[in-house]
């Protein structure tokens, strides 16, 4: 199941500059550079979105953590079934 929110659709050719040694090694190893690049970009996008979300919500996160420190974790005293 794919949980990322980046729409997948048709492929589009793009121009990139990649070190010639890396290109040669990838070809020798049979690595699909397009798929690897796409996966790396998805990971980088996810990381950057998470970083931005944390920064945009930093004040709320800090306030929430202070509340937990002062009051404990809600419902933590309840036994599980």
C-alpha positions, 0 to 999 in steps of 0.5 A: 500500500502506497502511503505517500501523497505525491501523485503518480502518473505519467513519466516525464523525461528530465535532464540531470547532470550526474557524475560520470563514474556514478553513471558508469557504476550504475549501468554496470550494476544494472541499476535503474537510475530513474527509479532510484532517483525517483525513490530518493526524491520521494524520500527527500520530499518526505523529509523536507515536508516533515521538517517544515511541519515540525517548524510550523507547529513547533510552538504547539508541540512545545506547549503539548509537551509541557502539558504532558510533563505537567499532567502526565499522559492522558488515560495512562492509568487505565488498564488494557483489556 
